């Protein structure tokens, strides 16, 4: 039996279960959030490729030489060559691989449609009940910003400090009356810079991709911590962007004020369950170059090393079968 199929299968299981759990528990990603996100993407992509690689390796095993020496896809010939038990195992693995592929395609479409529908509905509500900053004189506190930079800003009449954004072609940044009442001008600039980073970097697309991969794999193999970790990392990236504009203290005060704010599904809120961790992070070093470099190297290794070690022998074997 070719070793490629079980190695690919084992690699897929590791990358969808134990590896994400270990990465989610690590403390270093907060010191290199961008590199950590690249590593998360490498793990997710490698898991998908390994799952498909296992199925393709099994498919090559089913291409047994027929009477004329050429590969055949006749079940009868395959059973005669491999034996019924092994043939059943191969067909089962190939079927599961195709199922994961189908689930992934369906998850991508479903997550995309569901998320955009929810955003569109909430955007319509915000446009109906919210007002532009000029309505209550809040535009005076947005000094240094052009009209285009506040055109998508909506203010809702809520006493609780609220701040979130709705990504998309018709993007919105939503603040509450309570936000303007609780924060000074510098803190408002910090919270706006945070939300603008989400919109500019399209963090929503990254979260959609991870959500689709998360839903594509069966519950008993996927990690429940991966999606939460990625959500935290995009918040850290937005925090770092805001710090460059206003410094740490204004952002920290703004995050504390908006800690209990909630946002609709599909939106990206400034507050949330990780607020305490994010504020604590602002008291220490925000970046570690050595950690970032190590994470980037690990990303390359996760994608390239298993592929070269496992895929190349399989491709050689497949070429031999096809040219017999």
C-alpha positions in Angstrom: 0.0 0.0 0.0 1.3 3.4 -1.0 2.3 5.4 2.2 1.0 8.7 0.8 -2.7 8.1 1.6 -2.4 7.3 5.4 0.3 10.0 5.8 -2.0 12.6 4.2 -4.9 11.4 6.3 -2.9 11.6 9.5 -1.6 15.0 8.6 -5.2 16.3 7.9 -6.3 15.0 11.3 -3.4 16.6 13.1 -4.0 20.0 11.4 -7.7 20.0 12.1 -7.5 18.9 15.8 -4.4 18.9 17.9 -2.4 21.5 16.1 -5.1 24.2 16.3 -5.7 23.4 20.0 -2.0 23.9 20.8 -1.8 27.1 18.7 -5.0 28.5 20.4 -3.4 27.9 23.9 -0.1 29.6 23.0 0.7 33.0 24.5 3.0 34.2 21.7 0.4 35.1 19.0 -0.5 38.3 20.9 3.1 39.5 20.3 2.9 38.8 16.6 -0.7 38.8 15.5 -0.1 39.3 11.8 2.4 36.4 11.7 0.1 34.3 13.8 -2.8 34.9 11.3 -0.5 33.8 8.5 0.3 30.6 10.5 -3.4 30.0 11.1 -4.1 30.4 7.4 -1.2 28.0 6.6 -2.6 25.4 9.0 -6.1 25.7 7.5 -4.9 25.5 3.9 -2.6 22.6 4.7 -5.4 20.7 6.4 -7.6 21.1 3.3 -4.8 20.1 0.9 -3.9 17.1 3.1 -7.5 15.9 3.1 -7.7 16.2 -0.7 -4.2 14.6 -1.0 -5.4 11.6 0.9 -8.3 11.1 -1.4 -6.2 11.6 -4.5 -3.5 9.2 -3.2 -6.3 6.6 -2.7 -7.6 7.3 -6.2 -4.2 6.5 -7.6 -4.3 3.2 -5.7 -7.6 2.3 -7.4 -6.0 2.9 -10.8 -4.6 -0.7 -11.0 -3.1 -2.0 -14.2 -5.7 -3.8 -16.4 -5.1 -6.8 -18.7 -3.4 -4.5 -21.3 -1.1 -2.9 -18.7 -2.9 0.4 -18.6 -4.7 1.8 -15.5 -8.3 0.7 -15.2 -11.3 2.1 -13.3 -13.3 -1.2 -13.6 -14.5 -2.1 -10.1 -14.3 -5.8 -10.9 -10.6 -5.5 -12.0 -9.8 -3.3 -9.0 -11.4 -5.8 -6.6 -9.5 -8.7 -8.2 -6.2 -6.8 -7.9 -6.6 -5.3 -4.5 -9.0 -7.7 -2.7 -12.4 -6.7 -1.5 -11.5 -5.5 2.0 -8.8 -3.1 0.8 -11.0 -2.0 -2.1 -13.8 -1.1 0.3 -11.3 0.9 2.5 -10.0 2.8 -0.5 -13.5 3.6 -1.8 -14.6 4.7 1.7 -11.7 7.1 2.1 -12.2 8.5 -1.4 -15.9 9.0 -0.7 -15.1 10.8 2.6 -12.7 13.1 0.8 -15.2 14.0 -1.9 -17.7 14.6 0.9 -15.4 17.0 2.7 -14.8 18.8 -0.7 -18.5 19.1 -1.2 -19.1 20.3 2.3 -16.4 22.9 1.9 -17.9 24.3 -1.3 -21.3 24.3 0.3 -20.0 26.0 3.5 -18.3 28.8 1.5 -21.5 29.6 -0.4 -23.7 29.2 2.7 -21.5 31.3 5.0 -21.1 34.0 2.3 -24.9 34.3 1.6 -25.9 34.1 5.2 -23.4 36.7 6.4 -24.3 39.2 3.6 -28.0 38.8 4.1 -27.6 39.6 7.8 -25.4 42.6 7.1 -27.8 43.9 4.5 -30.8 43.6 6.9 -28.9 45.3 9.8 -27.5 48.0 7.4 -31.1 48.8 6.4 -32.1 49.1 10.1 -29.1 51.3 10.9 -29.9 53.6 7.9 -33.5 53.9 9.1 -33.0 54.5 12.8 -29.5 56.0 12.8 -28.4 59.5 11.9 -25.4 61.1 10.3 -22.9 62.8 12.7 -24.0 66.3 11.5 -27.5 65.7 12.9 -26.5 66.3 16.6 -23.3 68.2 16.0 -21.0 65.2 16.4 -19.1 66.1 13.2 -17.4 68.9 15.1 -15.6 66.2 17.2 -14.3 64.4 14.1 -11.8 67.0 13.3 -9.3 66.3 10.6 -11.6 63.9 8.7 -12.9 64.5 5.3 -16.6 64.2 4.5 -15.9 60.9 2.7 -14.4 59.5 5.9 -17.6 60.2 7.8 -20.2 59.6 5.1 -20.6 56.0 6.1 -20.8 56.8 9.9 -24.1 56.4 11.6 -25.1 57.4 15.1 -27.8 55.4 17.0 -29.7 56.8 19.9 -28.5 54.4 22.6 -27.1 55.5 26.0 -24.8 52.5 26.2 -21.4 53.0 24.4 -21.5 51.0 21.2 -19.0 50.8 18.4 -19.0 48.3 15.5 -18.7 48.2 11.7 -20.6 46.5 8.9 -18.1 45.5 6.1 -19.1 45.2 2.5 -19.6 47.4 -0.6 -22.0 49.7 1.4 -20.0 49.7 4.6 -21.1 51.3 7.8 -19.4 52.4 11.0 -21.9 52.6 13.9 -21.4 54.6 17.1 -24.0 55.3 19.7 -24.9 58.5 21.5 -23.4 56.9 24.6 -20.1 56.5 22.8 -19.9 60.3 22.1 -21.0 61.0 25.7 -18.4 58.6 27.3 -15.4 59.2 25.2 -13.3 62.3 24.5 -12.2 63.3 21.0 -8.9 61.3 21.0 -10.7 58.2 22.3 -13.3 58.5 19.5 -10.5 58.8 17.0 -9.0 55.6 18.4 -12.2 53.6 18.2 -12.8 54.9 14.7 -9.3 53.9 13.6 -9.9 50.5 15.1 -13.1 50.0 13.0 -11.6 51.5 9.9 -8.7 49.0 10.1 -11.3 46.2 10.0 -12.9 47.7 6.9 -9.7 48.5 5.1 -8.0 45.1 5.7 -11.2 43.2 5.0 -10.9 41.1 8.1 -14.5 40.0 7.4 -13.4 37.9 4.4 -10.7 36.2 6.5 -13.3 35.3 9.2 -15.6 34.0 6.5 -13.0 31.7 5.1 -12.1 30.3 8.5 -15.8 29.9 9.3 -16.3 27.9 6.1 -13.4 25.6 6.8 -14.6 25.2 10.4 -18.0 24.1 9.2 -16.7 21.9 6.4 -14.9 19.4 8.6 -16.9 17.0 10.9 -17.3 18.0 14.5 -15.3 15.1 15.9 -12.1 16.2 14.2 -12.3 20.0 14.0 -11.0 22.4 16.7 -13.5 24.6 18.4 -10.8 27.0 19.5 -9.5 28.0 16.0 -12.3 30.3 15.0 -12.2 32.2 18.4 -8.4 32.6 18.1 -8.6 34.1 14.7 -11.3 36.5 15.8 -9.1 37.7 18.6 -6.1 38.1 16.3 -8.0 40.4 13.9 -9.0 42.5 16.9 -5.4 42.8 17.9 -4.4 43.9 14.4 -7.1 46.6 14.5 -5.8 47.6 18.0 -2.3 48.0 16.7 -3.6 50.2 13.8 -5.4 52.4 16.3 -2.3 52.7 18.6 -0.3 54.1 15.7 -2.9 56.9 15.4 -3.7 57.8 19.0 -1.3 55.9 21.3 -2.2 53.2 23.8 -4.0 55.1 26.6 -6.9 56.5 24.5 -7.5 53.2 22.9 -7.4 51.4 26.2 -10.0 53.8 27.7 -12.2 53.5 24.6 -12.1 49.7 24.7 -13.0 49.6 28.4 -15.9 52.0 27.8 -17.2 49.8 24.9 -16.4 46.5 26.6 -20.1 45.5 27.1 -21.2 46.7 23.7 -22.8 44.1 21.4 -23.0 43.8 17.6 -25.1 41.9 15.2 -23.8 38.8 13.6 -21.6 39.6 10.6 -20.4 42.9 12.2 -17.0 43.6 13.9 -17.4 45.2 17.3 -14.8 47.2 19.2 -15.7 45.5 22.5 -16.3 41.9 23.4 -15.3 39.0 25.6 -11.5 39.6 25.0 -11.5 43.2 26.1 -9.6 42.6 29.3 -6.9 40.6 27.5 -6.6 43.3 24.8 -6.2 46.1 27.4 -3.6 44.2 29.3 -1.7 43.6 26.1 -1.5 47.4 25.6 0.6 47.7 28.8 3.4 45.6 27.3 5.4 45.1 24.1 3.1 44.9 21.1 5.5 43.2 18.7 8.3 40.7 18.8 10.3 40.4 15.6 11.9 37.0 16.5 8.6 35.5 17.2 7.1 36.8 14.0 10.0 35.5 11.9 9.6 32.0 13.5 5.9 32.0 12.8 6.4 32.9 9.2 9.1 30.2 8.8 6.7 27.7 10.5 4.0 28.7 8.0 6.2 27.9 5.0 7.3 24.6 6.6 3.7 23.5 7.2 2.8 24.2 3.6 5.9 23.0 1.8 7.7 20.3 3.8 4.7 17.8 4.0 3.8 18.5 0.4 7.3 17.8 -0.8 7.8 14.8 1.4 4.5 13.1 0.6 3.3 14.5 -2.7 6.4 14.0 -4.8 6.6 10.2 -4.3 2.9 10.0 -5.0 3.2 12.0 -8.2 6.1 9.8 -9.3 3.9 6.7 -8.7 0.9 8.2 -10.5 3.1 9.1 -13.5 4.3 5.5 -13.6 0.8 4.2 -13.6 -0.4 6.5 -16.3 2.6 5.8 -18.5 2.6 2.0 -18.1 
